[in-house]
Amino acid sequence: MGIDLSDVFVILKPRRDWRPGMDRERLIATMHDALEKGVPGNVFSFTQPIEMRFNELIAGTKSDLAVKVFGDDLDILAQKGRELAAILAKIPGAADVKVEQTAGLPMVRVRVNRDRIARLGVRVEDVLAAVEAARSGRVVGSVLEGRRRFDVAVRLSEGIAADPHAFGAVPIGTPDGRLIPLAQLAEITIEEGPAQISREQIERRIVVEANVRGRDLAGFVAEARAAVAAKLHLPSGYYATWGGQFEHLEAATRRLMVAVPLALFLILALLYGAFGSPRPALLIFLNVPFATSGGILALLFRGMSFSISAGVGFIALFGVAVLNGVVLVSFARKLQAESGLEPSEAARRAAMVRLRPVLMTALVASLGFVPMALATGSGAEVQRPLATVVIGGLISSTLLTLVVVPALYRWFAPRMPVAEI
C-alpha cells in the first residue's frame, strides 16, 4: 500500500469489561470523534482484521463498498472521485468515506529551454545527465573484484535536488569550455505531482471507499447507485464500477437464487414421492409460507436485514417446518385407513394425538438455535440472522400447522387414496 496509508490495531477488552451501554457502533463513533479532534487532517476507516483482508482479496480495498472510476486524465479522475465521495457521504448509513490519494507528492520539474541551449551549443543529453546525477546517480564506470563487477555512479549530495536554488547552480559544460548554471538552461520548479497511478485492466482508475453502518449493504448500494446515476456526470470514455463486499454479496445472492428454488422443488418432489399424490404434498407444502412469514417477522422484530446467512436459515427452516406437516398428515391418513373416520374427525384426532411430537420437533430445533441467536462473539453477525429466521419461522409454522392444516385437511382428503403410510 502507499506511504500515505497505515494500519492501527486496537486490541479490545472482553465485552463484559466494557462500560454499561457501550456497543460496537458506539465504540466506533467514540473513537472516530476522538481521532478527528486529536489528529486532524487524516481520514480514518474502522474495520476488523480478517474482514479487512477479505475485502482486499475480493476487491483490492479495505472497506465494505468500493466504487472505481476509470479514465485517462488523473486530474479528472481526482475531481470525479471527490464528487462521488460527496454524493456517497450524504446517503444514510455511509461511514468512513474516502478517496484514494493519487496526488500531493512534491516533485522537481525541469523544463529544458531548447532555444537557449541551441544558441550555446549545449546538448539536451548534457542537461539531462546533470539531472540524472542529481536525482538517481549516473553510471560512469565499473569496478572489478575477482569475477564480480560493480557499477560506479556519480550522485550529487543529498538535499541539492530538493532545493531549486542549489539545483539551479549545478554547472553544465559547453563545447567552448564554459560552465553555465543549470538555471540558465532550464526552468526548475517544485510542483505537486501524482502520488500514485493505479491501473486495472490496463486502464487508469481511482477508488472511492465507504463503510456501511446501521443498514443493509444491498439497500445502501441500490440507493447509492440511483444517486450517483442522477448527480455524477462522467465525460466520454470514463465509467464507474461497483465492488467490495457488495460484489461478494451479488455473487452469493445469485447462488442463493438457484439454491432456494431447488430446495423447494426437491421438498415438493419428496413429498409427492412419499404420499403418491399431489394433494397431500401441496397441503404439507403450505408450511413453507407459514414458516417464511414467521422468519420475516422475527427479522423485523430484531431489526435485522435480510442477508445470505438469513437465506441459508430459510432453507434449513423449510425442512423442519415440512417435517411437522408430514407428522400430522401421515397420521391423519393412517386413521382414515384403519378406522374409516371422516376427514374432519381424522384431522382433529391427528392434531390432538400428534401435538406432542410436533411441539417436540419444533422445540428441539428452536432451543438448539437460541445460543446462536444471542451470540455476541466472533461470527455473531453470521449466526444471529440464521438462528433468528429458524426460531421465528418454527414458531409460526408450528402454530399454523396445528390449526390451519387440520382445517384444510378435509378439502384435500376426499380424493386421496386410502392407503396406510
N, C-alpha and C positions, 0 to 999 in steps of 0.2 A: 504494500500500500504506500501511498505518497507520504512525504515527510510532514505534511500538514495533518496527518491522522495518527491517532494513538488510542490504545485500549487501556481502560482502567477497570480493574476487577475489584468489586466490593463484596467481601465475604459477610453475609448476613448472619445474625444470631438466630438460634431456634425461634420459631414463631411464638412459642409460649413465653419467651422473654421480651416480646415487643410491648410497646406501650398500649394501653387499652384503646380500642377503636382504630388502631393502625392496621392497614391492609396494604396490599401490593400497590394499588393505584395511588393511595395517599402517600405512600413512601416515595414513589417516583416523583409525585408532584412536589413534595417537600425538598427532595434532593435537587430537582430542577430549579426551584426558586432560589435555593441557597447558592447553587453554582452560577446562576445568571447574575446574582448580585456580587458574588465573590470573585468570579473570573469572567469579567465582561469581554465581549468580542469573540467568544467561542460559541460553537454550536454543539449541543450535546444530544446524544441518542441513547436511549435506555433499552437494553435487551438482556438476554441470558446467553451464556457462552455457547451451549450446544445449539440453541435456536439461531444464534448469530452465524455459526459455522454452516448450518444447513442452508440458511438464506444465501450465504456466499456461494455454496455449491450449486444452488438452484439458479440464481440469477446474477451472481457476482456482486451482490450488495449485502449490507448488514441489516437492512430494515424489512418491514413487512411488505411494503409496496415500493416498487422501483419503476419509474417512467423514464424511458430512454428516448431522447430526441436525437435524430440522425441528420447530418447535413455536412456541408463543406467548410463554411466560414466559422471560425472559432468565436468571433465576436457575436455573430448572430445566434450561435448556439448558446452562448452565455446569456444573452439578452432573453431569448425564449425560455431558457431554464429558469431565470428569475421570475418571468411572468407566470410560468407553470407553477412554481413554488407558491407564489402569491395566491393563485387560484385554489390550490390544494389546502393551504393553511386556513381558508375560510369555510371549508367543509366540516361539519360537525364530526368529531371523532379523530380528526387529524392531529398528530403529535410528532414532534421532532422532525419537522420538515426541513430539508436542507438540500442545497445544490452542490453537485460535485465541483470542487475547486479546480478550475482549469487555468486561471490567470493569477497574476500577482507576484510573479517571480522577477526580481530585478535582473536586468541584462544590459551588457555594454554593446551598443550597436556602432559599428564602424562603417561609414559610407565613404568610399574612395572617391575623390574628386578627379575624375579621369581627364578633364581638360588641363588641370594644373600639373598632374604627373606627366602628361604628354609634353607639356612645354619644358619640363625639367629633365625629360628623358628617363624618368623612373618607371620601372615596370610594375604592373599590378602584383606580380608574384613577389616582388621585394616587400611591398607593403603588407601583403597577406602573411609573408614569412615572419615579420615582426609581430603581427597579431597572434599567429600560431605560437611563437616563442613565449609570448606573454601569458597566454591562457593555458595551453596544454604542453608546451615544450616542443622543440623542433629537433629531430634526429640529425646529428651532424657527423656521426661516425659509429664505430663499434669497437668493443674490447674483447679480446680472446683470452679465455682462461682454460687451457687444455683444449678439450673439444667443445666447450661451451662458448657461445657468443652472446654478448650483451650490447644493446644499443646505448649510445651516449647521446643524451638530449640536452639542449640548452634551454633554460627557462628563466624568465625574469623573476626577481624577488617577489615574495608574497605581498599582496596589497597594491602593487603598482597597477595591475589591470583593473582593479576596482575603483581607482581614483582617476577620473578623466583628465585631470591636470597632469598628474605624474605619467599617465599612459601617453598623453599627447606629447610629452617631452622625449619620448623614445626616438633616437636618431635613425634616419633612413639614409643610406648611402646613395649618391648619384653617380652617373658614369664619369663625371669630371672630378670626383673625389670629395665633393662637398657632403656635409651631413645636414639633412633637413629634418626638423622635428615632425613627428607623425601628425601633429595637429594642423600643420600647414598643407598636408597632402590628403587629409581625410577629415570628415566631420565625426566627432566622437561624442556620443550622448548615452546617458543611462535611461533606459525605458523599462516599462513594465511589459514583460512577455508572458507567454503561456507557461504555467507551472507543469502541466502535463497535457499530452494529447492522447486521448483514449480512442481506440478503434475496436470495431466489432463487425465482422463480415466485410472487412476491407473498407469500412466507412467510419468517418469521424462521428463521435457521439458524446453526449453529456447526459448524466443521470441525475434525476431528482428523486430523492428518497423520502419516505414518510412512514411512520408507525401508526397503527390504528388502535385506539383505545376507547372502550365504552360502547362499541357497536360491532356488528359483524363485518368481516372483511369484504364479502361479496357485495353487501349493500353499499358499503363505502365506495367501492370501486365503480359500481353502477352509477352512483351519484357523481363521482369524480369524472367519469368519462363523459357524462352529459354536460357537466360544467366546462370541461376542457374543450369539448367539441363546439360549444357555443361562444367561448370567450378567447380561446387561443387560436390565433391565425398564423399558420406557418407558411413561409414562402414556398414557391415551387421547388420541388426537389428535397424538401425537408418533411420528415414524418416522425411520428411517435409510436412507441410500442410499450405495452404494459407487462410487468413481470414481478418478480419477488414471490412471496408466499402465495399471492393470487394465482400465479402461473401453476404452482403445485395444486392449489385448490381446484382450478379448472380441470386439470388432468384427472384428479381424484373424482370430481363430480361426473366427468364423462364415464369413468368406470362404474360409478355408482348408478348411473342411469341405465346401465346394462345389467348390473348385479341385482338390483331390486326387482325389475320386471321378471328376470329369470327366476329369482327365488319364488315370487308369487306364482309363476307358471308351474314350477316344479311342485309347489304345495298343492295347487289345484289338481295337477295330474296324479299325484299320490293319493289324494282324497278320492278321485274318481276310480283309481285302481283298487282302493280298499273297499269301497261300497258298491262298485259296479254300476253306478247310476249317477247322472249329473245332478239330480235334485238334492240328495243329502250332501253332496260335495259343495254345492252352492250355498246350502243352508249353513254348513260349518264355516265356509269361507267368509260369511258375514262377520266373523270375529275379527277379520283383518281391519275393516273400517272402524269397528268398535275400539280396537286397540290403538289404531292410529290417532283417533280423536283424543284418547287419554294421554298418549305420548306428547302430542302437540300442546295440550293444556298444561301438562307438567312443565314443559319448557317455558311456556309463557309465565307460569306461576313463579318459577325460579329466575325469571329474567334472562334466560339463555337464548342464544340464537341457534338456528339450525347449522350443524357442522357435519363434517364427514363422520366423526365418531358417533354423532346422533343418528346419522343414516345407517351405520352399522348396527346401532342399537335397535332400530326399527326392524331390521332383518331378523335379529335374534328374537325380538318381541313377537313377530308374526308366528314363528314356530311354536312358542309356548302357548300363545292365545289359541291357535288352531287345535292344539292338543286338548285343551279344555272342551272345545266343541266336540271333538271325537269321542271323549269320555262320555259326554251327555247323550249324544245322538246314537251312538252304538248301543248304549244300554236301553234307550227307548225302543229301538228296533228289536232288541232282544226280547223285551217284554211283550211287544206285539206278536212276535213269532211264537213265544212259548205260552202266553196266556190269552192271546186273542183280544187284547184290550183295544179300545178305541184310541186313535192317535192323541187326542187331547189328554185322556187319562194316562196313557203311557208316558207322555211328556211330563205330566205333573209328577208322577211317581219317580221318574228318572231324575227330575230336578231335586226331589227330596232325598232319594237314596244316594245320589252321586254328589250331594252338596259337600260332604267332607273331602272326597278325593279331588274335586275341583278346587276347593279352597286350599288344600294342602299343596297341590301343584303350583298354584299362584303364589302362596306364601313362601315356599321354599325358594323359588326364583327371586321373588321380591326381596326377602330378607338377605339373600346372598349378595344382592347389589347395593344394599344400604351403605356398607363401608365405602364403596366406590363413589356413591352419590354424595357422601360427606367428606370426601378426601380433600386435603389441602396441601399435600406434599408434592413431590416431583411426579409429573404426569397427571396431576389432578385436572388440568384443562382438557384432557382427553377422556378421563374416566367419568367425570361428572355428567356430561351430556348423555353418554351412553347409558349409564345407570338410571338417570332421571327418566329417559324415554321408556326403559323397560319397566320401571316401577309404576309410573303413571299409566302406561298402556295396560299393564296387567290388572290394575285396579278397575279401570273402566271396562275392559273386556270380560273380566270375571263377573262383575255385577250384571252386565248386559247379557252374558251367556246364560246366567241363571234366570233371567226374566224374559228377554226377547226371544231367544232360541226356542224355549218351550212354547211360547205364544205363537210362534210361526211354524212350529213343527207340523201341526195338523194340515197346513196348506201344502206341505211337501210330502207328507206321509202317504196319502191315498194311492199315488202312482208308484210308490216304492215297492219293489219285490219283497215279499215276506220271506226272509231268509235269516238264518241265525249267523251272527257275526262272531 
